Amino acid sequence: MIALTSFRGMVPQVHPRLLPPEHAQHANNCRIESGVLMPVRRTALDHTFPSDTQSFVRHNGAWLGWNALVSAIPGPVATNRLYVFGDGAPKVMAGATTYPLAVPRPTSKPEVVRRTNLESLRINGTFITLKNGEQRGGSTWSYAVAVRAGIATVTITHSTGATPAATAAMLNGITYRNHNTALIPSLKILRITSIKDNGGQTLDAFRSRVGSDTRRLESIGSTIRVGGTEQTFDFGTPDVQDAENIADQNDPPTLALSGLNPTYAAGAGDVQVFSAAAVNTIEAGQGIIEVILTVEGLTNGILDSTQRVDFVYAYTFVTSLDEESAPSPLSSIVGWSPGQSVRLSGFAAAPSGRGINRMRIYRSETGASGQTDLYLIAERAFSTSNFDDAVDLLPIQEAIRSLTFDAPRAGLRGAVSMPNGMMAAFEGRDVWFCEPWQPHAWPAGYAQRVEHDIVGLAAFGTSLAVLTTAQPYLAQGMHPDQMRLTKIEGNFPCVSARSIVDMGYFAVYASTFGLVAISEAGPKLVTKDIVSRRAWFEMRPSTFVGSHHQDRYVAAHSDGAGGTVCTTFDLSIEPPNIVGLRATPQAFHNIAETGRLYYIHKDNMRQVREVDPVSGPDVGVLEWRSKQFIFNQATAYACMLVDADYNESRGQLAVKVIADGKTIAIASEANRIVWIPGGRLYRKWEIEIKTSMRITAVYLAHSPDEIMKAVGAAR
């Protein structure tokens, strides 16, 4: 008795008479699951492109196609983005817009200059510029300015001694003026620090003056908020000044006034600083010969050598997709001291077609360790207009991240996604990695070179297989700067970039001598025991175009006569099985979320068709031919039973019994015994099945009872 109760595919290298009973000499258009033989449904048209297409993907619910050999992969960032390599320079598709992937870096450095604000006080109608060494003089009042550490000390003197009333009028009349049209935001703190009268002449026994002619003052002042700054300052409570007239000694003068604390806006005129001044010389007849005030918060560009800091600046472009370019060339060094600002100009125009809508500005900062880095100080809408860095008001933020963000090379191709936000691609013999989570940035420092030309890449787990024209390489690491590249000893060249398929924890590709599965454990020639070298050569592996479907490797390849055939390899069993597929693909696309496989029709390169659709009545016809059952003595079988699922037992069926190469019986009905003509004995028996049904078993027996016993035992 011959009982086919389990079905598998082909193992071509094994002679038909030596095959296990469940294996086939020929299997085409079969879907074999759990040993049951089922037909693959006829392919179904899903979409038609307007022009010929060689590569295609399903993205955000729509089919996208290119008449070029491209790799198009979703990136590790926003879900609406697709990264395309192979169609010219790399590109990113965001929604309905396609951009070059490269974000150009600014080509011109920022020009920098320390801002010089012309600030002055007007005293008694005279403008006194707040710069070191400034002097003004007249017949009565004179003025001198000294600047140190961003603080101007203004000394006001009177040649003969002004009356208290005249001194009060002078103080009430002091105004501030900023002579610049573009203000540097800052807070000016003005203090009256001392007032001096012309003193008494009473001398002690040592011929020293008795008493004091100078009063030192605390907490008397005013603030001026320039350019809308929100800083505040509290002078505290003024000290109580002793106004008692003590005999036989000079008493210091007293001063009281109110700070008006004005706000100074661009284009404003003079603003009054003090009011309600009251001066008392205590002793009658004395005059005021000196008043000293200080102005803190100067932005007049005068460097204080004791507090000088040197800065450099750079800036970057930022796109509407929040991609940041590498920085511009560094600016020249500019010196700065507290209270000053730096103006940046000369920003490069943003290149068109890349969606650049912002810029980030960076300033250098040296840490305690002596390491100098660039730190973000501002992000603004893109503009080539000047930028004023009010250093005191713009503290540093995070360090620059895009220092090494090189744009991807125009020739990159074969891109694959990897864990931890990485992508990899290649050019020539170089493997390139993007900055994690930044697919637009491909630092040159991450690139690694192999000995032979790279054919393609495959990612699985945390590893990357680099497949070359000679030995493959494995790269492993959690970050591009940790990638370790190891050459695999063994001759496993890749002969077709389009044959490379990620199968999950391993990848499969066509090599010179067979199909190779490569994993973290290394490569393995998986077709070594099922396809001979000659048969593999006749399959023309250099023409392989691969994909995966239902855990099987699927390859379309040339038949040597100008046509295309399709073969599936079931690598989940030992030995692997092969089944032909009735389709003529030019390219494949497997949708990971659904497991459905689509292809571009080779004879109509606009059509997208689905392989073995999950539903629909259009069932195909499978072809399956058993091994050769050879007996030492000739025999004859009397009957046959084709066991099929009842619900699928009304389709097309033709099961041939072939004896010594001749068809001696055909069963066209399932689930009923068919008689085989007698009269001759045969040694070599084969069973050929063509059907649209689901076949669970086929029996050849000498009697119906023998079949019934076998069926009962099987169930």
VENBEL-V641437 format. One record per residue. N is the residue number from 1. RES is the residue in one small letter. PHI is phi in degrees with one decimal (none if undefined). D_FIRST is the distance of its C-alpha to the first C-alpha in Angstrom with 1 decimal. Layout:
# VENBEL-V641437
N:RES:PHI:D_FIRST
N:RES:PHI:D_FIRST
This chain:
# VENBEL-V641437
1:m:none:0.0
2:i:-109.6:3.8
3:a:-125.8:6.3
4:l:-97.0:9.9
5:t:-109.0:12.1
6:s:-150.7:15.0
7:f:-123.9:16.8
8:r:-139.4:19.5
9:g:-87.8:21.8
10:m:-91.2:22.4
11:v:-129.8:23.5
12:p:-58.3:25.1
13:q:-72.1:26.3
14:v:-88.6:22.9
15:h:-60.5:21.4
16:p:-52.7:18.4
17:r:-80.1:16.3
18:l:-100.2:17.6
19:l:-67.1:17.0
20:p:-61.6:15.3
21:p:-57.6:12.1
22:e:-84.1:14.4
23:h:-86.6:17.0
24:a:-113.0:18.0
25:q:-73.4:19.5
26:h:-143.8:21.7
27:a:-145.5:22.6
28:n:-141.9:25.7
29:n:62.3:27.4
30:c:-103.2:24.9
31:r:-116.3:26.0
32:i:-109.1:23.4
33:e:-130.2:24.5
34:s:55.8:22.7
35:g:80.9:19.4
36:v:-95.9:19.8
37:l:-96.3:20.2
38:m:-131.6:23.6
39:p:-80.6:25.9
40:v:-78.7:29.3
41:r:-65.6:32.1
42:r:-63.8:34.4
43:t:-60.3:37.4
44:a:-123.6:40.5
45:l:-68.8:44.1
46:d:-112.7:46.2
47:h:-159.7:49.4
48:t:-128.4:51.4
49:f:-78.4:53.9
50:p:-73.2:57.1
51:s:-147.0:56.5
52:d:-57.9:54.0
53:t:-136.7:52.6
54:q:-108.1:51.0
55:s:-137.3:50.9
56:f:-155.2:50.8
57:v:-145.4:50.6
58:r:-103.1:50.8
59:h:-140.5:54.0
60:n:51.8:55.7
61:g:82.2:53.8
62:a:-132.8:54.5
63:w:-85.9:52.8
64:l:-123.3:54.9
65:g:-138.4:54.3
66:w:-137.9:55.9
67:n:-91.6:55.7
68:a:-158.5:55.5
69:l:-89.5:53.2
70:v:-120.4:54.3
71:s:-115.0:53.2
72:a:-123.3:54.4
73:i:-132.0:54.1
74:p:-65.3:55.7
75:g:-86.8:58.4
76:p:-85.5:59.0
77:v:-116.7:61.9
78:a:-62.4:62.4
79:t:-70.7:59.2
80:n:-89.2:60.7
81:r:-106.3:60.9
82:l:-132.1:58.6
83:y:-108.8:59.2
84:v:-117.0:58.5
85:f:-123.4:58.4
86:g:112.2:58.1
87:d:-100.0:60.0
88:g:75.9:63.3
89:a:-66.1:64.9
90:p:-55.3:63.1
91:k:-134.3:63.7
92:v:-126.4:63.4
93:m:-104.0:62.7
94:a:-122.9:64.4
95:g:65.2:63.8
96:a:-95.0:64.8
97:t:-110.8:66.9
98:t:-113.3:65.9
99:y:-120.0:68.0
100:p:-59.8:68.0
101:l:-68.6:66.6
102:a:-67.3:69.6
103:v:-102.7:72.6
104:p:-61.7:75.5
105:r:-82.8:77.9
106:p:-59.8:81.6
107:t:-92.3:83.2
108:s:-112.6:86.8
109:k:-77.9:88.2
110:p:-73.4:90.3
111:e:-85.3:94.1
112:v:-125.7:95.8
113:v:-148.9:99.4
114:r:-70.2:101.1
115:r:-67.9:102.6
116:t:-115.6:106.4
117:n:-90.0:107.7
118:l:-90.1:111.4
119:e:-109.6:112.5
120:s:-149.1:116.1
121:l:-111.6:118.5
122:r:-105.9:121.6
123:i:-126.1:124.6
124:n:54.0:128.0
125:g:83.4:126.7
126:t:-107.2:125.6
127:f:-76.2:121.9
128:i:-114.7:120.9
129:t:-70.7:117.6
130:l:-85.4:115.5
131:k:-136.1:115.0
132:n:-61.9:116.3
133:g:87.2:119.9
134:e:-63.9:120.7
135:q:-139.3:124.5
136:r:-136.9:126.7
137:g:-144.3:130.4
138:g:-149.8:133.4
139:s:-73.9:137.0
140:t:-123.1:135.8
141:w:-94.5:132.0
142:s:-132.4:129.8
143:y:-138.2:126.0
144:a:-138.9:123.8
145:v:-122.2:120.0
146:a:-126.7:118.0
147:v:-120.7:114.2
148:r:-150.2:112.1
149:a:54.5:108.5
150:g:74.2:108.2
151:i:-119.9:111.3
152:a:-94.4:114.5
153:t:-106.0:117.8
154:v:-107.5:120.6
155:t:-103.1:124.1
156:i:-110.9:126.7
157:t:-124.0:130.4
158:h:-122.3:133.8
159:s:-67.7:136.7
160:t:-119.3:139.3
161:g:111.5:137.4
162:a:-84.6:136.2
163:t:-69.0:137.3
164:p:-56.3:134.8
165:a:-65.1:134.7
166:a:-66.7:134.0
167:t:-66.2:131.3
168:a:-62.8:129.6
169:a:-64.1:129.8
170:m:-62.1:128.3
171:l:-66.6:125.3
172:n:-63.7:124.8
173:g:-90.3:124.7
174:i:-67.1:121.9
175:t:-127.7:119.0
176:y:-110.2:115.7
177:r:-138.8:114.4
178:n:-112.1:111.1
179:h:-93.6:111.7
180:n:-103.4:108.0
181:t:-77.6:106.3
182:a:-109.1:102.9
183:l:-82.9:103.3
184:i:-98.5:101.6
185:p:-57.7:100.7
186:s:-165.4:102.7
187:l:-118.8:105.0
188:k:-93.8:108.6
189:i:-116.9:110.5
190:l:-107.0:114.3
191:r:-126.9:116.5
192:i:-87.0:120.3
193:t:-99.5:120.5
194:s:-160.4:124.3
195:i:-139.2:127.7
196:k:-134.1:131.0
197:d:-100.5:134.6
198:n:-84.5:137.5
199:g:72.0:138.4
200:g:-94.5:141.6
201:q:-114.7:144.1
202:t:-68.3:144.8
203:l:-116.5:144.4
204:d:-89.1:144.0
205:a:-63.7:145.9
206:f:-98.6:143.5
207:r:62.0:144.1
208:s:-101.9:140.5
209:r:-62.4:140.0
210:v:-94.3:139.8
211:g:92.9:136.8
212:s:-135.6:134.1
213:d:-106.9:134.0
214:t:-126.6:130.2
215:r:-112.1:127.8
216:r:-85.3:124.2
217:l:-117.0:122.0
218:e:-129.0:118.5
219:s:61.0:116.3
220:i:-118.0:118.3
221:g:-175.4:116.2
222:s:-151.0:114.1
223:t:-119.2:110.6
224:i:-126.3:109.6
225:r:-90.1:106.0
226:v:-102.6:105.3
227:g:70.2:102.5
228:g:79.7:101.2
229:t:-59.6:100.1
230:e:-98.9:99.3
231:q:-66.1:100.7
232:t:-128.9:103.5
233:f:-147.9:106.2
234:d:-115.4:108.4
235:f:-79.3:111.9
236:g:79.8:112.5
237:t:-91.5:115.9
238:p:-60.9:119.0
239:d:-69.0:121.2
240:v:-74.4:124.6
241:q:-97.7:127.3
242:d:-75.5:130.7
243:a:-107.3:133.5
244:e:-74.1:136.4
245:n:-91.4:139.4
246:i:-97.7:140.4
247:a:-65.9:143.9
248:d:63.7:144.6
249:q:-151.8:141.0
250:n:-82.2:138.9
251:d:-105.8:136.2
252:p:-66.0:133.0
253:p:-70.6:132.4
254:t:-116.5:129.9
255:l:-145.8:127.3
256:a:-134.7:125.2
257:l:-160.1:123.0
258:s:-112.0:119.9
259:g:-86.6:116.7
260:l:-83.0:115.6
261:n:49.8:112.0
262:p:-76.9:111.5
263:t:-106.4:108.2
264:y:-107.6:108.5
265:a:-108.4:106.5
266:a:-58.0:106.1
267:g:84.0:109.2
268:a:-72.9:111.3
269:g:-88.1:115.0
270:d:-68.8:116.8
271:v:-120.3:115.7
272:q:-73.4:118.3
273:v:-102.3:117.4
274:f:-123.6:120.1
275:s:-153.4:122.5
276:a:56.6:125.1
277:a:-69.9:126.3
278:a:-135.5:129.3
279:v:-122.0:131.2
280:n:-138.9:134.0
281:t:-90.3:136.0
282:i:68.7:137.5
283:e:-83.4:140.9
284:a:-64.0:142.9
285:g:88.0:143.5
286:q:-84.0:140.4
287:g:-129.5:137.8
288:i:-91.9:134.1
289:i:-108.3:133.6
290:e:-156.0:129.8
291:v:-130.4:126.6
292:i:-116.2:123.2
293:l:-127.7:119.9
294:t:-121.0:116.4
295:v:-125.3:113.5
296:e:-100.7:109.9
297:g:88.6:106.7
298:l:-65.4:108.0
299:t:-126.4:105.7
300:n:-95.9:108.2
301:g:77.0:106.1
302:i:-88.7:108.4
303:l:-74.7:106.3
304:d:-96.5:107.1
305:s:-61.9:106.5
306:t:-77.9:106.1
307:q:-126.9:103.1
308:r:-64.5:101.7
309:v:-130.3:97.9
310:d:-99.9:96.3
311:f:-121.1:93.3
312:v:-126.3:90.9
313:y:-129.2:88.9
314:a:-150.9:85.7
315:y:-145.2:83.8
316:t:-129.4:80.3
317:f:-92.4:78.8
318:v:-130.8:76.6
319:t:-94.6:74.4
320:s:-65.7:73.6
321:l:-92.2:70.2
322:d:64.8:72.1
323:e:-97.9:71.3
324:e:-111.3:74.1
325:s:-80.1:75.1
326:a:-65.9:76.2
327:p:-74.3:80.0
328:s:-66.7:82.8
329:p:-57.9:84.8
330:l:-70.1:87.2
331:s:-71.2:90.7
332:s:-67.7:93.8
333:i:-74.3:95.1
334:v:-128.0:97.4
335:g:-84.8:99.7
336:w:-149.5:100.1
337:s:-136.7:102.0
338:p:-51.1:101.9
339:g:91.9:103.1
340:q:-104.3:102.1
341:s:-138.7:99.4
342:v:-125.9:97.6
343:r:-99.5:97.0
344:l:-106.6:93.8
345:s:-144.9:93.8
346:g:73.5:92.2
347:f:-68.0:88.7
348:a:-71.8:86.4
349:a:-69.4:85.2
350:a:-74.0:81.6
351:p:-64.9:79.3
352:s:-78.4:78.1
353:g:79.2:74.5
354:r:-125.5:73.4
355:g:69.8:74.6
356:i:-74.4:77.1
357:n:-127.2:79.2
358:r:-143.4:80.5
359:m:-142.8:81.9
360:r:-118.3:82.2
361:i:-114.0:85.3
362:y:-123.1:85.3
363:r:-124.8:88.2
364:s:-74.4:88.1
365:e:-150.2:88.7
366:t:-105.5:89.1
367:g:-82.6:87.9
368:a:-63.2:89.5
369:s:-79.9:87.2
370:g:89.9:88.7
371:q:-81.4:85.5
372:t:-105.6:86.2
373:d:-132.4:83.7
374:l:-94.6:83.8
375:y:-127.2:83.8
376:l:-65.5:83.5
377:i:-118.9:86.8
378:a:-163.3:86.1
379:e:-122.3:83.5
380:r:-140.4:85.0
381:a:-58.0:84.1
382:f:-59.7:84.0
383:s:-160.5:87.5
384:t:-95.3:89.5
385:s:-71.9:92.6
386:n:-63.0:94.2
387:f:-129.4:93.1
388:d:-103.5:95.6
389:d:-94.1:94.4
390:a:-81.0:96.7
391:v:-53.1:95.4
392:d:-62.8:96.9
393:l:-102.5:95.2
394:l:-120.6:91.8
395:p:-67.5:90.2
396:i:-70.1:87.2
397:q:-115.1:83.7
398:e:-76.9:80.3
399:a:-67.3:80.0
400:i:-62.5:78.7
401:r:-101.9:74.9
402:s:-100.4:74.6
403:l:-57.1:76.6
404:t:-108.4:73.6
405:f:-76.9:71.9
406:d:-69.9:71.5
407:a:-69.9:70.2
408:p:-64.1:66.7
409:r:-66.7:66.7
410:a:-63.5:66.2
411:g:-92.4:63.4
412:l:-63.2:61.1
413:r:-153.0:57.5
414:g:64.9:54.0
415:a:-68.3:55.2
416:v:-136.1:53.0
417:s:-89.1:53.8
418:m:-132.5:54.0
419:p:-66.0:54.9
420:n:60.4:58.5
421:g:74.7:59.6
422:m:-94.4:59.0
423:m:-132.5:57.9
424:a:-130.1:57.3
425:a:-151.9:57.6
426:f:-141.9:58.3
427:e:-149.4:60.5
428:g:62.6:60.3
429:r:-106.2:59.8
430:d:-107.1:61.2
431:v:-99.4:59.4
432:w:-117.5:61.5
433:f:-127.7:61.4
434:c:-82.2:63.2
435:e:-64.3:65.5
436:p:-52.3:63.5
437:w:65.3:63.7
438:q:-131.3:65.8
439:p:-64.6:63.5
440:h:-86.3:66.6
441:a:-115.1:67.9
442:w:-129.9:66.4
443:p:-58.4:68.7
444:a:-63.3:69.0
445:g:-67.3:69.2
446:y:-88.9:65.5
447:a:-68.8:64.2
448:q:-133.3:62.4
449:r:-112.5:61.8
450:v:-112.1:58.9
451:e:-79.5:58.9
452:h:-126.7:56.8
453:d:-60.6:56.6
454:i:-84.1:54.6
455:v:-96.2:51.8
456:g:-173.4:50.9
457:l:-125.2:50.8
458:a:-145.4:48.3
459:a:-112.5:49.2
460:f:-152.9:47.1
461:g:57.1:48.4
462:t:-105.0:51.9
463:s:-115.4:51.0
464:l:-126.6:51.5
465:a:-91.5:49.6
466:v:-106.6:51.8
467:l:-100.7:49.7
468:t:-120.7:51.6
469:t:-76.8:51.3
470:a:-136.0:50.8
471:q:-76.3:50.3
472:p:-80.7:49.6
473:y:-126.9:51.9
474:l:-119.1:51.6
475:a:-113.0:54.6
476:q:-134.3:54.8
477:g:163.2:57.6
478:m:-97.6:58.8
479:h:-149.2:61.7
480:p:-55.8:62.3
481:d:-79.3:65.1
482:q:-109.9:62.7
483:m:-65.5:59.9
484:r:-108.9:58.9
485:l:-100.9:57.2
486:t:-121.3:55.0
487:k:-81.1:53.6
488:i:-90.6:50.0
489:e:-73.5:49.8
490:g:137.5:47.0
491:n:-91.0:46.5
492:f:-128.5:44.9
493:p:-68.0:46.9
494:c:-94.6:46.3
495:v:-105.6:46.0
496:s:-151.9:46.0
497:a:-61.7:48.1
498:r:-79.5:46.1
499:s:-83.0:42.8
500:i:-74.2:44.1
501:v:-136.1:42.6
502:d:-80.1:43.4
503:m:-101.9:40.2
504:g:119.4:42.1
505:y:-92.5:42.6
506:f:-154.5:41.9
507:a:-125.4:42.2
508:v:-125.8:40.1
509:y:-151.9:41.5
510:a:-86.7:40.8
511:s:-117.6:42.0
512:t:-62.7:42.3
513:f:-111.5:39.1
514:g:160.6:36.9
515:l:-85.0:36.9
516:v:-111.6:39.1
517:a:-105.8:39.1
518:i:-118.5:42.5
519:s:-136.7:43.6
520:e:-64.3:46.4
521:a:-83.0:44.5
522:g:114.3:44.7
523:p:-88.0:42.5
524:k:-144.0:38.9
525:l:-81.6:37.0
526:v:-79.6:33.9
527:t:-101.1:32.2
528:k:-57.2:32.8
529:d:-97.2:29.2
530:i:-122.4:27.6
531:v:-131.3:30.1
532:s:-70.7:31.7
533:r:-60.5:35.5
534:r:-65.3:35.2
535:a:-63.0:32.8
536:w:-64.1:35.0
537:f:-60.0:38.1
538:e:-71.1:36.5
539:m:-80.2:36.1
540:r:53.4:39.9
541:p:-61.5:40.3
542:s:-67.4:44.1
543:t:-99.0:43.3
544:f:-60.9:41.2
545:v:-124.4:42.2
546:g:-109.1:40.5
547:s:-160.8:40.1
548:h:-134.3:37.8
549:h:-153.1:35.8
550:q:51.8:33.9
551:d:65.0:34.1
552:r:-116.2:32.8
553:y:-85.5:34.9
554:v:-117.6:35.3
555:a:-134.0:36.9
556:a:-98.2:38.3
557:h:-154.3:39.1
558:s:-71.1:40.1
559:d:-94.2:37.7
560:g:84.6:40.4
561:a:-124.0:41.2
562:g:90.4:43.4
563:g:-103.9:40.7
564:t:-127.1:39.2
565:v:-120.1:35.6
566:c:-129.1:34.5
567:t:-132.7:32.0
568:t:-110.7:31.1
569:f:-117.8:30.5
570:d:-90.7:29.0
571:l:-93.8:30.9
572:s:-83.9:30.1
573:i:-125.0:26.9
574:e:-118.8:26.3
575:p:-74.5:25.7
576:p:-57.5:27.3
577:n:-111.2:25.2
578:i:-121.1:26.7
579:v:-137.5:26.4
580:g:-75.8:28.6
581:l:-129.3:30.9
582:r:-82.2:32.4
583:a:-161.5:36.1
584:t:-127.5:39.1
585:p:-78.2:41.1
586:q:-98.7:44.5
587:a:-157.6:45.0
588:f:-115.9:43.3
589:h:-149.2:44.7
590:n:-103.6:42.9
591:i:-89.1:44.8
592:a:-62.0:44.5
593:e:-66.0:45.5
594:t:-112.9:42.7
595:g:74.9:40.1
596:r:-87.3:40.1
597:l:-111.6:39.9
598:y:-126.3:42.1
599:y:-146.1:42.8
600:i:-88.5:45.4
601:h:-70.3:44.1
602:k:-63.4:44.7
603:d:-89.2:45.6
604:n:-147.8:47.8
605:m:-77.3:49.3
606:r:-105.0:50.9
607:q:-88.9:47.8
608:v:-105.0:46.3
609:r:-121.3:42.8
610:e:-98.1:40.4
611:v:-83.8:36.9
612:d:46.8:34.3
613:p:-54.1:37.0
614:v:-73.0:36.6
615:s:-148.1:37.1
616:g:118.0:37.4
617:p:-84.6:35.5
618:d:-83.1:35.0
619:v:-84.1:31.3
620:g:-83.0:30.1
621:v:-118.0:26.9
622:l:-92.0:24.4
623:e:-130.0:22.5
624:w:-144.3:19.4
625:r:-125.3:17.3
626:s:-70.6:14.4
627:k:-65.2:14.4
628:q:-91.2:13.6
629:f:-89.6:10.4
630:i:-107.3:12.1
631:f:-113.1:11.1
632:n:-65.9:14.1
633:q:-120.2:13.5
634:a:-61.8:12.9
635:t:-144.2:10.1
636:a:-136.1:9.8
637:y:-109.0:7.8
638:a:-98.1:10.1
639:c:-150.3:10.1
640:m:-142.9:10.0
641:l:-132.5:11.7
642:v:-103.6:13.9
643:d:-93.1:15.4
644:a:-130.7:19.0
645:d:-57.3:22.1
646:y:-59.1:24.0
647:n:-70.1:27.2
648:e:-123.0:25.9
649:s:-96.9:23.7
650:r:-112.8:26.4
651:g:-84.2:26.6
652:q:-71.2:25.5
653:l:-150.7:21.9
654:a:-149.0:20.3
655:v:-109.4:16.6
656:k:-98.0:16.0
657:v:-102.8:13.1
658:i:-113.4:14.7
659:a:-120.5:13.9
660:d:49.7:16.5
661:g:85.4:18.6
662:k:-116.9:18.9
663:t:-78.8:18.0
664:i:-110.4:16.5
665:a:-160.9:16.0
666:i:-135.6:17.5
667:a:-100.9:17.1
668:s:-112.7:20.5
669:e:-129.3:20.2
670:a:-98.4:18.6
671:n:63.0:17.6
672:r:-147.8:17.0
673:i:-75.2:14.3
674:v:-114.8:14.7
675:w:-83.5:14.3
676:i:-103.9:13.3
677:p:-57.4:16.0
678:g:-101.5:15.4
679:g:109.8:17.7
680:r:-138.9:16.4
681:l:-111.2:14.0
682:y:-135.2:13.3
683:r:-100.0:12.8
684:k:-111.6:13.0
685:w:-120.7:10.9
686:e:-140.7:12.4
687:i:-125.3:12.7
688:e:-117.7:16.4
689:i:-116.8:17.8
690:k:-128.1:21.5
691:t:-161.0:22.6
692:s:-106.6:25.5
693:m:-93.2:23.4
694:r:-99.2:22.2
695:i:-100.7:18.4
696:t:-105.2:16.8
697:a:-167.9:13.0
698:v:-137.0:10.7
699:y:-123.8:7.4
700:l:-115.7:5.7
701:a:-143.9:4.8
702:h:-85.3:6.9
703:s:-156.4:9.4
704:p:-60.1:11.2
705:d:-60.7:11.6
706:e:-63.0:8.0
707:i:-65.7:8.5
708:m:-62.4:12.0
709:k:-64.2:11.3
710:a:-67.0:9.3
711:v:-64.6:12.1
712:g:-62.5:14.7
713:a:-67.4:13.8
714:a:-68.8:13.9
715:r:-94.3:17.3
